[in-house]
C-alpha cells in the first residue's frame, strides 16, 4: 500500500489552476424541469415525462428549448385557485350590483308612475268611491280627448269612446262599481259595443238615489262625455273583421254606391257586410240622463239643451224645438211652490211681473232664443232676448264682501304648500243646482253683454239683404235705422264686456272666459257690420252718381251725393277705429288665454 502522503500529493498535482470566468461567453441555458429533451429516445422529443401542472407560463410564451417543435400539450393553467376565487367574487358582485340597479330602477319607475297618477287625479278629479281601474280609464279618456294630446291635433275618438264605454259599463256593473243600483231586468235593456268583449251598459235610466252625490256627479260626467264621443262617431262605421273605424263615406256597399277613396297610406276601405255603426246614437246617452232619478235640475237641463243642440245640428229643427221646450219645462218645474206664469210657455218670453226667476230659467229661455235666431225666426227670438235682458238687469246686487283676509305668513305659506303636496285635495263640492235666484255678479254682467250682442246681430240681420236694393226711400231709411240700431247694440256689448273683463277677479275663471268669448264675438260682429255699412254706402254713392248726378233720388227728401260721400267718410273712419281696437282686443285676449292656462286648476301638479 502506498502511503497516504503520496495520494494527497498526486491530487494536488493533478488539480487545475482556478481561472476567472470569461464574461464574453454566454451562460449555459437553464434546464427546465418540465421541458425535457429526450436524448435517449429515437424521436426528437424530451425523454423526461411532461408535467404541465407543475409549470405555469404567461399563456403566450413557447418553450425556449425547442422553438421549432410544435408544442402539443396545454400551454398554461388559466383557471388557478386564486383566479377561480377572484372570478367567483366578481360574479357575485356583478349579480349583486345588477340586482341593486333593477331594484332602484323599479322603485324610480314606480315613483314616476305614482306621481303621474297624482297629477292626472288632481287635474281630472274622480269620485273616491270608484275603483282605481275605473278612475284610471276615465282619466285616460279625458286626456286623450284633449286637442293637444297628439302632435297632429287630431283626437282618436274611437279610442276615447271605447274608454268612456268601458268606464260606463264598470259603473253600471253591480259586481264592480255599481253596487245597490236598480238595473232594469233582462238582456233586452243592455247594449253591447263592438270591440268591448262581454261588456255593456243599460239603455234605460237608472235609480241613483242609493249612491252618493259624488258618485252621481261622476256618473253624469261619464254619460255626457260618452254622448259627446258618440256625436263625433255618428257618421263612422267599424269594420268587425279588422276592428278599424272608417268614415261612412268610404264604405263599399249598396248603400254607398260612390265611395270616396281613402287617404294615401290608410287601410283599405271596408265592405258594407262587415261594418256596424261605430257607436250608439247620442240620443241613448242623453235620454238616460233625462230618465234617470237622482240628477239635479241643472244636470237634466244641460243634457236636454245639449241633445237639442245636437238635433239642430242634424237638421231636425222641429225635434230640437220640442227638446228646448222640454228644457224650459224642466226649469219651470223646479221653481218654488206658488210661482206661476213666470214664463209664457207658448212664446218663451219672461213675464214683466215674474216674482221669481232662476238661473235655469234664464238659461233655458236664452237657449230657446238662440235656436230661433239660428233658424231665421227673428220675430220670435228678439222678444225673448229682450225679456231675458230685462230680467237680468233687475237682478239684485251681490252682498258686500267681508274684509279681505290678511296675507299668510311665510311659515303658513310653507305649511300650505307642503300640505298640498302630501295630501290629495278633496273632491270638489257640488255646484249650484240652478234653482236659486241669480245675483248681478260680474259674470252676470258679461252674460248681459252676450245678450246685447245677440240683439244687435238680430236687428242688423233683420234689414234687407244685399241682393235686394231698397225700392222706396222709406224702406231704405228703415233698413238704415235697423242697421244703425244693431250696430249700437253691438258697440255697447263690446264696451261692457271689455270693461268687465279688465276689472274682474282673476280667480273667476269661468266668468273671465265668458267675458273673453263675448268680447271676441262682439268685435267680430262689429267689424263685419261696419264693413257692410261701408260697402252699402259706396254702392249707394256710385248708383246715385250714375243715375242722378249730384241731385237727389226719385223721392223727395233723399240724400244728395255730397251727404252720401260724407256718410261714406264716417264709415271709413269708424272702420279704421274698429281695426285699431281689434288689435288692442286681440292682445288682451291673448294675454287672457296665457293667464288662463297658468291658472288652470290642479295646483302645483299640472
KEVEXDREN-235344 format. One line per 10 residues: their letters; for each residue x, y negated, z negated of C-alpha. Coordinates in pm, whole numbers, plus 50000, padded with zeros to 5 digits. Each point is the difference from the previous one (the first is absolute). Layout:
N
A = X,Y,Z ~ ...
***
This chain:
606
XXXXXXXXXX = 50000,50000,50000 ~ 50117,49658,50082 ~ 50030,49761,49724 ~ 49723,49732,49969 ~ 50245,49719,50056 ~ 50060,50109,50360 ~ 49621,49998,50072 ~ 49954,49651,49872 ~ 50290,49874,50203 ~ 49866,50163,50314
XXXXXXXXXX = 49662,49835,49953 ~ 50158,49663,49948 ~ 50218,50038,50303 ~ 49715,50105,50227 ~ 49769,49715,49896 ~ 49940,49728,50260 ~ 50082,49646,49921 ~ 49696,49774,49936 ~ 49926,49745,50270 ~ 49752,49710,49995
XXXXXXXXXX = 49685,50051,50209 ~ 49993,49866,50351 ~ 49732,49734,50018 ~ 49988,50021,50377 ~ 49863,50351,49996 ~ 49626,50044,49979 ~ 49874,50163,49682 ~ 49873,50348,50032 ~ 49628,50028,50066 ~ 49771,50090,49723
XXXXXXXXXX = 49864,50344,50004 ~ 49637,49989,49910 ~ 49859,50287,49810 ~ 49685,50015,50209 ~ 50187,49960,50330 ~ 50188,50318,50072 ~ 50220,50090,50293 ~ 49966,50372,50051 ~ 50353,50086,50110 ~ 49963,50366,49926
XXXXXXXXXX = 49705,50036,50235 ~ 50003,50034,50375 ~ 49752,49718,50047 ~ 50106,49642,49946 ~ 49782,49947,49696 ~ 50075,49949,49637 ~ 50092,50329,49824 ~ 49864,49870,49673 ~ 49628,50032,49916 ~ 49781,49693,50068
XXXXXXXXXX = 49863,49849,49685 ~ 49802,49693,50112 ~ 49827,49956,49664 ~ 50336,49907,49847 ~ 50081,49724,50248 ~ 49797,49683,50044 ~ 50091,49770,50285 ~ 49853,49668,50116 ~ 49777,50176,50246 ~ 50170,49856,50305
XXXXXXXXXX = 50366,50110,49969 ~ 50123,50323,50154 ~ 50279,50215,49862 ~ 50344,49864,50086 ~ 50166,50343,50010 ~ 49812,50108,50309 ~ 49879,49685,50183 ~ 49950,50177,50328 ~ 49817,50299,49858 ~ 49620,49986,49985
XXXXXXXXXX = 49885,50004,49640 ~ 49711,50245,49963 ~ 49925,49977,49628 ~ 49808,49724,49815 ~ 50197,49681,49987 ~ 49876,49863,49666 ~ 49752,50037,49717 ~ 49746,49725,50052 ~ 49771,50094,49711 ~ 50217,49997,49695
XXXXXXXXXX = 49869,50006,49647 ~ 50059,49628,49952 ~ 49847,49911,50336 ~ 49699,50221,49934 ~ 49939,49827,49669 ~ 50033,49660,50162 ~ 49752,50092,50276 ~ 49752,50125,49742 ~ 50030,49676,49806 ~ 49959,49786,50311
XXXXXXXXXX = 49697,50204,50111 ~ 49834,49955,49661 ~ 50066,49627,50006 ~ 49867,49973,50355 ~ 49678,50180,49913 ~ 49962,49794,49685 ~ 50051,49668,50179 ~ 49765,50100,50283 ~ 49738,50097,49746 ~ 50046,49673,49812
XXXXXXXXXX = 49973,49805,50325 ~ 49676,50173,50099 ~ 49851,49946,49656 ~ 50089,49630,50003 ~ 49875,49962,50359 ~ 49676,50177,49909 ~ 49943,49772,49704 ~ 50079,49696,50215 ~ 49754,50108,50270 ~ 49736,50072,49738
XXXXXXXXXX = 50055,49655,49850 ~ 49974,49832,50340 ~ 49681,50193,50074 ~ 49847,49907,49665 ~ 50086,49635,50055 ~ 49843,50009,50348 ~ 49686,50160,49855 ~ 49987,49728,49735 ~ 50038,49730,50265 ~ 49716,50147,50206
XXXXXXXXXX = 49781,50038,49694 ~ 50049,49639,49897 ~ 49926,49878,50348 ~ 49705,50234,50066 ~ 49858,50083,49662 ~ 49782,50309,49971 ~ 49772,50117,49718 ~ 50194,50187,49729 ~ 49734,50274,49995 ~ 50101,50120,50345
XXXXXXXXXX = 50251,50280,50036 ~ 50353,49915,50105 ~ 49960,50160,50343 ~ 49681,49810,50078 ~ 50156,49672,49893 ~ 50309,50066,50211 ~ 49791,50088,50308 ~ 49793,49685,49968 ~ 50306,49779,49949 ~ 50166,50154,50305
XXXXXXXXXX = 49694,49926,50212 ~ 49992,49639,49879 ~ 50368,49952,50085 ~ 49965,50161,50344 ~ 49705,49776,50084 ~ 50209,49685,49967 ~ 50106,49841,50330 ~ 50366,49968,49897 ~ 50032,50368,49904 ~ 50132,50097,50346
XXXXXXXXXX = 50255,49802,50194 ~ 49770,50006,50301 ~ 49720,49841,49798 ~ 49754,50271,50110 ~ 49808,50176,49724 ~ 49965,50378,50032 ~ 49632,50010,49916 ~ 49963,50379,50042 ~ 50251,50059,49721 ~ 49853,49721,49790
XXXXXXXXXX = 49650,50140,50044 ~ 50111,50352,49909 ~ 50154,49872,49676 ~ 49683,49812,49910 ~ 49784,50304,50075 ~ 50223,50230,49794 ~ 49980,49758,49708 ~ 49622,49978,50042 ~ 49963,50378,50007 ~ 50207,50032,49682
XXXXXXXXXX = 49791,49737,49824 ~ 49679,50182,50091 ~ 50133,50343,49908 ~ 49857,50098,49662 ~ 50302,50219,49928 ~ 50250,49717,50053 ~ 49918,49633,49947 ~ 49622,50018,50033 ~ 49904,50159,49672 ~ 49642,49933,49882
XXXXXXXXXX = 49897,49870,50343 ~ 49653,50084,50126 ~ 50074,50149,50343 ~ 49702,50074,50225 ~ 49974,50382,50029 ~ 50051,50187,50323 ~ 50266,49999,50266 ~ 49779,49799,50235 ~ 50087,49688,49804 ~ 50376,50034,50042
XXXXXXXXXX = 50218,49871,50282 ~ 50319,50180,50101 ~ 50262,49803,50188 ~ 50214,50157,50269 ~ 50360,50018,49887 ~ 49915,50039,49630 ~ 49973,50367,49914 ~ 49720,50100,49763 ~ 49946,49640,49886 ~ 49690,49792,50045
XXXXXXXXXX = 49791,49730,49841 ~ 49633,49945,49949 ~ 49780,49819,50246 ~ 49742,49863,49757 ~ 50038,49769,49705 ~ 50102,50122,49655 ~ 49903,49926,49643 ~ 50306,49823,49856 ~ 49860,49893,49665 ~ 50192,50275,49821
XXXXXXXXXX = 50331,49847,50110 ~ 50176,49698,49858 ~ 49991,49661,50167 ~ 50367,50031,50102 ~ 49934,50336,50167 ~ 49698,49861,50186 ~ 50193,49695,50115 ~ 50281,50217,50138 ~ 49750,50232,50167 ~ 49834,49697,50161
XXXXXXXXXX = 50337,49882,50135 ~ 50067,50342,50152 ~ 49658,50001,50170 ~ 50044,49649,50137 ~ 50352,50073,50128 ~ 49882,50328,50155 ~ 49726,49809,50182 ~ 50256,49751,50130 ~ 50218,50285,50129 ~ 49694,50158,50164
XXXXXXXXXX = 49931,49671,50179 ~ 50346,50010,50157 ~ 49952,50365,50101 ~ 49649,49955,50137 ~ 50106,50012,50366 ~ 50257,50277,49959 ~ 49988,50380,50025 ~ 50214,50272,49847 ~ 50142,50289,50202 ~ 49937,50307,49785
XXXXXXXXXX = 50260,50206,50185 ~ 50288,49762,49926 ~ 49848,49793,49716 ~ 50081,49675,50184 ~ 49776,49694,50016 ~ 49935,49827,50332 ~ 49780,49709,50108 ~ 49680,50125,50155 ~ 50082,49828,50327 ~ 50287,50249,50063
XXXXXXXXXX = 49787,50312,49949 ~ 49951,50221,50307 ~ 49647,50131,50031 ~ 49652,49949,50146 ~ 49915,49717,49759 ~ 50307,49807,50117 ~ 50029,50055,50374 ~ 50269,49735,50045 ~ 50246,50040,49714 ~ 50273,49745,49961
XXXXXXXXXX = 50360,50126,50019 ~ 50186,50036,49674 ~ 50302,49775,49936 ~ 50340,50114,50118 ~ 50158,50246,49759 ~ 49675,50087,49822 ~ 49849,50347,49975 ~ 49785,50132,50282 ~ 49634,49893,49985 ~ 49759,50239,49827
XXXXXXXXXX = 49714,50198,50149 ~ 49648,49921,49892 ~ 49924,50358,49891 ~ 50286,49978,49749 ~ 49905,49660,49856 ~ 49795,49898,49699 ~ 49941,49652,49856 ~ 50307,49879,49813 ~ 49790,49883,49707 ~ 49652,49987,49863
XXXXXXXXXX = 49795,49691,50076 ~ 50060,49703,49768 ~ 49627,50007,49936 ~ 50040,50306,49776 ~ 50246,49827,49765 ~ 49798,49679,49980 ~ 49674,50182,49934 ~ 50169,50206,49728 ~ 50081,49677,49818 ~ 49649,49866,50045
XXXXXXXXXX = 49833,50324,49889 ~ 50225,50078,49701 ~ 49904,49896,49649 ~ 50256,49830,49782 ~ 50136,49727,50228 ~ 49960,49632,49916 ~ 49794,49754,50200 ~ 50310,49841,50153 ~ 50133,50340,50112 ~ 49673,50100,50166
XXXXXXXXXX = 49966,49656,50160 ~ 50353,50011,50140 ~ 49934,50346,50148 ~ 49675,49880,50160 ~ 50166,49694,50151 ~ 50297,50204,50127 ~ 49765,50250,50160 ~ 49796,49718,50158 ~ 50317,49843,50138 ~ 50096,50338,50149
XXXXXXXXXX = 49659,50031,50167 ~ 50038,49648,50137 ~ 50339,50098,50144 ~ 49845,50303,50169 ~ 49733,49781,50163 ~ 49710,50126,49785 ~ 49883,49652,49906 ~ 49649,50095,49891 ~ 50130,50274,49770 ~ 50261,49759,49868
XXXXXXXXXX = 49732,49741,49919 ~ 49802,50263,49810 ~ 50312,50085,49801 ~ 50058,49631,49922 ~ 49642,49981,49879 ~ 50067,50308,49785 ~ 50301,49823,49850 ~ 49781,49698,49926 ~ 49750,50230,49828 ~ 50281,50149,49788
XXXXXXXXXX = 50107,49654,49888 ~ 49643,49887,49928 ~ 49919,50320,49811 ~ 50274,49929,49745 ~ 49875,49652,49910 ~ 49882,49948,49642 ~ 49644,50085,49913 ~ 49760,49720,50081 ~ 50200,49848,50285 ~ 49779,50007,50308
XXXXXXXXXX = 50000,49826,50338 ~ 50367,49911,49977 ~ 50047,50094,50365 ~ 49754,50025,50285 ~ 50029,50367,50099 ~ 49881,49923,50354 ~ 50249,49726,50087 ~ 50272,50044,49736 ~ 49983,49632,49899 ~ 50069,49923,49635
XXXXXXXXXX = 49717,49806,49843 ~ 50055,49644,49882 ~ 49834,50086,49670 ~ 50191,50322,49936 ~ 50038,50037,49626 ~ 50288,50246,50018 ~ 50247,50068,50280 ~ 50260,50275,49956 ~ 50331,50056,50171 ~ 49862,50303,50181
XXXXXXXXXX = 49708,49799,50130 ~ 50227,49732,50145 ~ 50221,50266,50155 ~ 49708,50188,50158 ~ 49837,49688,50147 ~ 50332,49874,50136 ~ 50066,50335,50171 ~ 49650,49995,50152 ~ 50059,49647,50135 ~ 50332,50107,50154
XXXXXXXXXX = 49823,50295,50165 ~ 49744,49764,50157 ~ 50275,49765,50117 ~ 50198,50283,50164 ~ 49692,50108,50191 ~ 49930,49644,50124 ~ 49694,49962,49778 ~ 50104,49652,49891 ~ 49651,49883,49903 ~ 49987,50273,49735
XXXXXXXXXX = 50360,49964,49885 ~ 50015,49624,49945 ~ 49720,49975,49736 ~ 50154,50288,49804 ~ 50342,49833,50000 ~ 49853,49670,49887 ~ 49807,50168,49717 ~ 50313,50183,49887 ~ 50199,49676,50006 ~ 49730,49824,49798
XXXXXXXXXX = 49996,50282,49745 ~ 50378,49993,49967 ~ 50006,49625,49942 ~ 49748,50042,49718 ~ 50219,50242,49807 ~ 50101,49911,49649 ~ 50352,49886,49932 ~ 50241,50236,49823 ~ 50055,49949,49627 ~ 50284,49783,49886
XXXXXXXXXX = 50307,50219,49962 ~ 50164,50037,49665 ~ 50332,49848,49920 ~ 50282,50169,50186 ~ 50196,50254,49805 ~ 50350,49919,49889 ~ 50278,50136,50213 ~ 50143,50326,49862 ~ 50340,49995,49840 ~ 50296,50175,50154
XXXXXXXXXX = 49965,50296,49764 ~ 49630,50034,50077 ~ 50073,49985,50371 ~ 50263,50273,49969 ~ 49763,50218,49798 ~ 49721,49955,50255 ~ 50231,50093,50286 ~ 50123,50308,49814 ~ 49643,50102,49924 ~ 49898,49958,50366
XXXXXXXXXX = 50290,50223,50103 ~ 49946,50278,49749 ~ 49621,49999,49970 ~ 49774,50058,50299 ~ 49739,49724,50024 ~ 49643,50114,49934 ~ 49744,50045,50271 ~ 49855,49658,50088 ~ 49670,49906,49837 ~ 49679,50026,50202
XXXXXXXXXX = 49926,49705,50227 ~ 49676,49804,49962 ~ 49689,50177,50123 ~ 49887,49692,50194 ~ 49666,49975,49820 ~ 50117,49703,49793 ~ 49947,49639,50104 ~ 50308,49850,50167 ~ 50178,49687,49887 ~ 50161,49728,50207
XXXXXXXXXX = 50360,50113,49988 ~ 50270,49901,50253 ~ 49938,50332,50177 ~ 49630,49910,50026 ~ 50096,49663,50148 ~ 50202,50183,50266 ~ 49697,50215,50076 ~ 49799,49679,50043 ~ 50259,49882,50249 ~ 49963,50329,50189
XXXXXXXXXX = 49623,49948,50018 ~ 50056,49644,50125 ~ 50227,50136,50272 ~ 49725,50244,50103 ~ 49746,49718,50014 ~ 50230,49787,50213 ~ 50064,50289,50237 ~ 49626,50067,50038 ~ 49920,49635,50065 ~ 50275,49970,50257
XXXXXXXXXX = 49905,50325,50171 ~ 49633,49908,50017 ~ 50077,49726,50255 ~ 49986,50057,50376 ~ 50258,50224,50165 ~ 50265,49871,50236 ~ 49824,50168,50292 ~ 49681,49799,49938 ~ 50064,49630,50048 ~ 49736,49776,49839
XXXXXXXXXX = 49722,49894,50235 ~ 49869,49715,49784 ~ 50171,49736,49793 ~ 49794,50092,49693 ~ 50114,50359,50026 ~ 50359,49886,50040 ~ 49973,49783,49690 ~ 49846,50286,49803 ~ 50283,50228,50104 ~ 50258,49739,49905
XXXXXXXXXX = 49836,49950,49660 ~ 50002,50374,49929 ~ 50363,50031,50100 ~ 50101,49698,49795 ~ 49804,50129,49702 ~ 50159,50345,50028 ~ 50342,49841,50029 ~ 49934,49795,49686 ~ 49896,50308,49802 ~ 50315,50181,50112
XXXXXXXXXX = 50221,49705,49911 ~ 49850,49982,49652 ~ 50048,50374,49953 ~ 50369,49967,50086 ~ 50047,49712,49757 ~ 49826,50181,49716 ~ 50185,50329,50051 ~ 50342,49832,50029 ~ 49956,49786,49690 ~ 49869,50297,49800
XXXXXXXXXX = 50285,50224,50111 ~ 50267,49754,49897 ~ 49844,49947,49655 ~ 49898,50360,49922 ~ 50168,50207,49733 ~ 50277,50222,50133 ~ 49869,50299,49805 ~ 49667,50000,50186 ~ 50113,50217,50290 ~ 49655,50080,50139
XXXXXXXXXX = 49887,49638,49991 ~ 50316,49875,50169 ~ 49964,50263,50270 ~ 49639,49893,50062 ~ 50108,49636,50027 ~ 50285,50089,50234 ~ 49770,50194,50232 ~ 49743,49720,49999 ~ 50270,49742,50075 ~ 50140,50205,50286
XXXXXXXXXX = 49657,50058,50156 ~ 49898,49637,49954 ~ 50313,49868,50169 ~ 49956,50238,50294 ~ 49635,49896,50041 ~ 50089,49634,49968 ~ 50268,50023,50269 ~ 49768,50193,50232 ~ 49717,49750,49955 ~ 50217,49695,50065
XXXXXXXXXX = 50148,50156,50312 ~ 49653,50079,50131 ~ 49880,49646,49927 ~ 50301,49857,50182 ~ 49945,50231,50296 ~ 49631,49906,50021 ~ 50079,49630,49976 ~ 50256,50020,50279 ~ 49755,50186,50219 ~ 49733,49742,49924
XXXXXXXXXX = 50232,49712,50093 ~ 50100,50161,50328 ~ 49638,50074,50089 ~ 49887,49643,49937 ~ 50287,49855,50199 ~ 49916,50222,50293 ~ 49626,49927,50001 ~ 49947,49655,49852 ~ 50333,49825,50001 ~ 50020,49772,49699
XXXXXXXXXX = 49622,49977,49957 ~ 49775,50187,49764 ~ 49828,50336,50044 ~ 49663,50075,50149 ~ 49818,49903,49680 ~ 50007,49669,49825 ~ 50226,49984,49703 ~ 50270,50231,50128 ~ 50364,49938,49919 ~ 50216,49818,50246
XXXXXXXXXX = 50325,50138,50131 ~ 50200,49771,49768 ~ 49811,50126,49698 ~ 50047,50361,50111 ~ 50374,49942,50043 ~ 50012,49847,49653 ~ 49832,50311,49859 ~ 50250,50212,50188 ~ 50285,49810,49837 ~ 49839,50050,49659
XXXXXXXXXX = 49985,50378,50052 ~ 50361,50002,50121 ~ 50112,49822,49682 ~ 49802,50240,49784 ~ 50147,50298,50184 ~ 50348,49865,49933 ~ 49920,49961,49630 ~ 49850,50351,49992 ~ 50318,50146,50149 ~ 50214,49822,49743
XXXXXXXXXX = 49779,50121,49718 ~ 50003,50350,50145 ~ 50379,50009,49965 ~ 49974,49882,49641 ~ 49731,50256,49916 ~ 50197,50276,50167 ~ 50300,49932,49777 ~ 49772,49993,49696 ~ 49845,50334,50094 ~ 50340,50158,50060
XXXXXXXXXX = 50119,49888,49657 ~ 49679,50132,49849 ~ 50051,50338,50167 ~ 50353,50027,49866 ~ 49887,49902,49652 ~ 49716,50252,50012 ~ 50240,50281,50086 ~ 50222,49905,49708 ~ 49704,49979,49762 ~ 49857,50332,50114
XXXXXX = 49884,50207,49701 ~ 50228,50275,49878 ~ 50231,49820,49757 ~ 50372,50055,50036 ~ 49941,50338,50168 ~ 49874,49905,50345
***
